[in-house]
Amino acid sequence: MNNIIDLNSAKSYSEWLSLSYELDSRNNLIDWRKEEDSDLFHSSLLKDHINLMKECRNLRKGVDLISVVQESLSRHFWELNNSKLYSTALSGTKYIISEYFEEIEKSINYICDSEIEGITSKDKLEIFSKGNQIHGNTALLLSGGASFGIYHLGVIKALLLENLIPDIISGSSMGAIVAGCVCTKTNEELQEMFSDLKKIHRVAIKFYEANELVNKTSILDPSQLLEHIQNNVSDLTFLEAYKKTGRILNITISATRKRQRPRVLNYLTTPNLLVQNSILASCALPGIYPAVSLISKNHKGEIVPYMETENWIDGSVHLDIPMQRIIRLHNVSRSIVSQANPHVLPFIEEEKKKGVFPFITNFLASTLQTQVLKLLEAGVDLSDKMPWLSAVDKIRSMIDQEYIGDINIYYPMTLDSVYKIFANPSQEEFENFIRMGELATWPKIEFIRDQMKLNNILNNCISKLKST
């Protein structure tokens, strides 16, 4: 009898990958990886470009190699940004795709490091900078999810250990706390944090006593949440955080006033806002926590109010995953979404199923969503005359959002875990959340690595050329 392979028993990504390879071998999926033909990409043209890059390097044809790389990237990038190429076999995609990315890396480094007649260092810098601009960046977007959002820490840990944390990170609600933690700490500080999970502050929730609720507008004490944020996120402005770590922190907040739009806070839009206070606003779920006023640091270093007539609430209400704004602000072309919202998880799937029944199901679901949104839109219009209908706008916004990206990592929610959503986890539960985040991320590592590879190579070459 064959031994049972338990992927969940892996203690590290390398161990998980080894088990995945063994499982793929048993299921004959290594043969699928070896096959070059596919209806998902132009395999023969990909092979031609691989051979051309090798030939140009061997014959030292640098100018020709630049043309081949530029043409190859524009032809193949969007074909290879397909999750189906990484979801068939657990251990990775087709070998020809891995070979292609290896050849791209060798070719770009060759262009950077070699003397090419007629091509100066300035020319190379311009080529690589334009290539980076065209290729775009990768962003990591962390959803809300209350206590479930602790699992984002496991996602971060898995990416950190593989040196794959994107420079652009967005967070809403609990995702904002994790994003703030990551973007205000260096990699060395993060590694130290993960080396002893018992030192991470995990008590964020404190219910008011019954006799305290009379004069309160919420059921949870925001001072306890702020203490949690202050223990896990460095006391910096958005600009100071960017200068310290090089990571671009984006925090989403929702407006309490009907005609105010939700905001994405970062070092470009609000450089002097305080990160800790902004995260508190992003966590202010109506009825659970009170709305928050933002505060900023002026040119004298003094703490002052920011837009003091406005109050702000949970970013997940109107903009859980601010995809379009992140794309516009930071030239993003690939997104990684870590999703932990309990009201979202049961209704999303990464890949559409084929067939008549799935088509009918998706059609009916889409039709129902459209009709519900129309009904809620009518409620929003009436809310000016009937203020008690203001909650309808929030419900409509939560339904009419995009919750997935190019690469999706989902919290494995179960019904028996729902009651824990507004509870402080025990140390064991806390570490289990992180463990689940790692296990959910490991199957995506090779996809993420390939999608980030070109940016990393180009950025390394740009830094090298600027320093010479």
N, C-alpha and C positions, 0 to 999 in steps of 0.2 A: 504494500500500500504506500502511495506517495505521501510524504510529509505535507501537512497543511502549511501554506505560506500565509502568515498573518502580517500584513503591512503595518497594522497598528502597533505591532510590537517593536518597530524600529525606534532606536534611541537618537538617531541622527539622520540627516538627509542622505549621506553616503550609504548608510546601512539600508535605508528605505529604497534607494536606487538599486542596490544590489538585489534586494528581494523582488523588486519590480521586474528586473531583467530576468530573474529566474521564473517568475510567473508568466511573463511574456513568452519565454522559451517553451514553457509547457503548453501555452495556448497557440503556438505557432505564429505569434505576432512578430517575432524577430524576422521571419521570412517577409512579412509585410514591410518591415523597415528596409529590407534589402532591395525590394522591388523598386525600380525607378519610375515606372509608368504610373500615372495617376490622372484622374479627371479633375483634380483640384488645382493643378498647376501645370505649366508647359514644361514637362520634364526634359524633353529633347533639347529645347532651347537653353534650359538651365545647364545641362551638361555641356553644350557648346560654349557657353560663357565660362564655365569652370576651366575647360581646356584652353580657351583663349587667354585667360588670366595666367595660367601656368606657362603658356608659350611666350607671352610677352615678358614675363619675368626672366625666363631662361635665356631669351635672346636679348635681354636688356633693352626692350623697346618701351621706354618709360612713357613717351607721349601717347603711343597706341594704348598702353595700359590704362591711362587716365580716361580715355574715351570708352574703353570697354567697361570699366568700373561704373562710370556715369550712366551709360546706357543700361547696363545690367541692373543697377539699383532702381532706375525708373521703371523698368519692365517687370521686375520680379517682386518688388517690395510688397505690394498689396496682395499679390497671390499668396505669398508666404505668411501673411498676417491673418491666418485662417485657423481658428481653434480646432477644426476637424482634423488638421494635420498633426495635432498634439494630443488628441483624445482617443485615438484608436489603440495605441500601445502606451502602457504606463511609463516605460523606460525612456521614451523619447520619440522623435519624429523619424521620418525616412532618412537614411544615411546620406542620400544625395543632397538633402537640404543642409544637414550638418556640414558636409564637405563644402558646400557653396559658401556658408558663412565663414568657414575656416579660410577659404581662398580669398574672400573679400577682405578679411583681416590681414592676411599676408600681403595682399596687393596694396592696400592703403598704407601699410607700414613701409612697404617697398618704395612707394611714391614719396613718402615723408622722408625717408632716411637716405635715399640714393641721389646721386648727381644725375640730373636729367637735362640734356642739352636744350637750351632755350627756355627752361622753366626755373625761375628764381624762387627763393624762399618766400618772397612776398606773393608770388603767383600761387604757390602751394597753399599759403595761408588763406588766400581768397577762395581757392577751390574748395578747401575743407570747410571754411565758414559758410559758404553758399550751400555746400552739401548738407551741412548740419541744419541749416535753415529749411531746406527743402524736405529733408527727412523728418524733421519735427522731433519733439521731445516725448518722453514717457511720464505720465502722472499716476500717482497712487491716490485713490479716493476712498476714504474710510467713512462708512455710514454711521448713523445713530444706532441705538439698540439698547440703551440703558446698560444694565449689568452684562448683557450679552456682548456688548462692545469690548469687554476685556479681551475677548478672543482676538481683536486686532493686534494686541501685543504679541501673540503667537505668530501672526503673519509677519510682523516687523522683525521678530527674532529670526525666523526662517530666512527672510531676505537679507538681514544683516550678516548672518553667517556665510552667505554666498556672495556677499558684496554686491547686492542687487537692489538696495533701497533707492528708488528714484529721487531726484533732487526736488521734484515738485510733488507736494503732498497736501491733500485737502481733507478736512474733517468737519463733521457735523455732530453736535451733541456729544455723546461718549466718544465718537470718532475724533472730535475736536480735542479732547483731552489727550488721546494717544498721539494724534498728529502734533500737538503742542509739545509733548514730551520728546518726540523724535526730532523735531525741528529746532529745539533749544538745547539739544545735547549733541556732542560730537560722537563719532563712532566709538571712540575709546570709552566715553562716559556711558554709552548704551551697553557696551560689552560688560562693563563693571556692574551696571544695573541688573543685567540678566544673569550674572554670575551668582547672585544671591537674591532669589525672588522674595525671600522673607523681609528684605529691606524696603520693598516697594510698598508705599502707602496704599491701602485698599479699602478704607472705610470712607465712603462718599455719601452714604444715605443715613439720615436721622429724621425720623418722624416726630412731629410736634406732639406733645401730650394733649389730651382731649381739652383740658382747660386752657391751653394756649391757642387753640384754633379759632377762638372767638374773634380775635383781632388780626387774624392772618388771612392772606389771600392765596395761600398755598398750603399743602399738607406736609411738605418736607422743608427742613431747615437749610437755607442756602449757605449759612456760615460753615456748616460741615462740608458741603460740597466745595466751597472755596478753599477750605483747609486741605482737602484732598488734591485740588488742582495745584495749590502752592507747594505741596510736598513733591509733586511729580513733574512740574513744569517750571523751568527757570524764569526768574523775574526779569523779562526783557520786553522791549518793543518789537514789532514785526521786523523793522529794519535791523535792529541789534541782533535778532535771532538769525537773520540772513547773513549778516557779516560774520557771525560766530561760526556757523555750520555750513554755509553755502547752500542750505536747503531752503526752498521757498514754501513757507507755511501759508495755507489758505484756510480761513475759518468762515463758515457760513452762519449767518444770523437772519432771522425773520423779523419783519416789522410788526408792531402792534397796531399801527395806524393803517387803515385800509388802503390808502393810495401811496403808501411808501413801499418801494420794492425791496425784496430781500437783497442782502449784500454779501459779497465775498471780500473778506478783509485779508490783506496781504501787504508786503512791503512796498508794492507799487501804488495801491489804492489808499492805504491808510498806514503809512510807514511808522508813525509815532504813537499809534494806539498800543496800549498795554495788552500783551498776549493773555495773561491770566484772567483779566477782567473780560476780555472778548470771549474766551472759552466759557466763562460763567454764563454769559448771555446766550451762547449757542446751546447750552444745556437747560435753559429756562423753559421747560415744557409747561404750557398753560395749565393752571390748577395744581401742578406738582411743585413747581418753583415759581417765584415772582419774576416779573419782567425786570430787565437790567438796563441801567444807563451806562454808556461807554465812557471810559476815561483815557486820557492821552498824556504824553509828556511834551512840554513845550521846549523852546530852544534854550531855556535856562535850566532845564532838567526838572522843572516843577510839574507836579501832577495836577492836571486841569480837566474839567468836563469836556466831552466831545459831543456835539449835537445834543445839548442838554435838554432840549424839549422832547426828545425821542426816547422811547424805551424799546428794548429788543428781546426777542424770545428764541426758542429752540430752532436752530438752523434746519432741522429735519422737516419741520412743518411745511416750508415752502421750497426748500432747496437742499434736499438730503445729499444728492450727488450733482454738484454744479458743473456738469460736463461742458456745456457750451461756453460758459464764462471762463472756465479754465483753459479751454482750447484757444479762445480769443486772446486772453491775457498772456499766455505762456507758450504759444506756438506748439500745442500738444497734438500729436497725431496718433498716439496709442495710450489707452487707459487701462489701468488695473483697478478693479472695484472690489473692495472687501465689504461684504454686505452682511449685517447682523440684525436688521430691523425685523421684529417678529411679525409685523403686519405686512411685510413685503415677501419674506422667504417662502411662504406656502404658494405664492402665485407667480413665481418667476422660474424660468428654465433657460439654461445657457444656449441650447441648440434646439431649434424647432424640429419636431418629429415630422416625418413624411407620411403620407397616406391620406385616405379620405376622412377617416374618423378624426385624426388630429386637426385636419383642415377645418372640418365642421366645428369642432370644439373651439379652435382659435377664432373662427369667424363669429360664433355666438358670443364668446367672451368679449371680443372687440366691440360688437354691436351693443352688448349690455353696458360696457364701460362708457361708450359714446352717449347712450341715453341717460345714464346716471349723471354724467358730467353736465348734460343739458339741463337736467332737473336741478342740479346743484347750482348751476349758473343763474337760474331763475331765483333761487334762494339768495344768492349773493346780491342780485339787483334789488331785492326787497329789503336787504339788511340795513339800508340807509334809513328806512322808515320803521323797521322793527329790529333794534339793536340786538335782541336776543338771538337773532339769526346769524350773528357774526361768526359763530363756530362753523357755519356751513362753508365759508370761504376757506377755512383751514382744512376741512375734510376734502373739499374739491381739490385743493393744492396737493394734498397727500396722495390722492388717486391719480392726478394728472401729472405725474413725474416719471422720468426715465431713471430706472434703478440699476441698470447693468452697463457694463463697459465692454471693451475688446477681450479682456481677460478677467474672469470673475471667480472670486473665492467666497464661498458661502459658509456661514455658521451652520453646523448641522443641528438645527433646532428640533427638539422633541416635545410632545405635549406635556410630559411630566416635568419639563424644565421651565415652563411658562411662569410658574409661581415665583421663580427666582429673579424675575426681571427687575424688581425694585427691592432687592435685598443685598446687603453686603455679603460677599462670598467668604466662606471660611478659607483658611490658607490652602487646604486641599482643593477646594472648588476653584479658587483663584488659579492655582497651578494647572488644574485640569482645563480651564478656559484657554490658557496659553498653549497647552499641549494640543488641544483641538485646533487652534489656529495654525500650529506648525503642520499638523497632519493634513489640514485642508490646503495648505500652501505647497507642500512638497510635490504634488502631481502637476503643478503649474510652473515649477522652477525652470525647466528647460525651455518652455515657451517664453517665459519672461526673459531668460538669459539671451535667447536669440533676438528677441524684439529690442532689447537694450544694447546689443553688441555693437551695432554700427555707431550709435551715439558715443559710446565709451571709447571706441577706437578713434573717432574723429576728434573728440575732446582731448584725448591724450596727445594726438598729433598737433593740434592747435596750441596746446600748452608748451609742447616741445619746441615748436617753431617760434613762439613768442619769446621763449627764454634764450634763444640763440642770437 
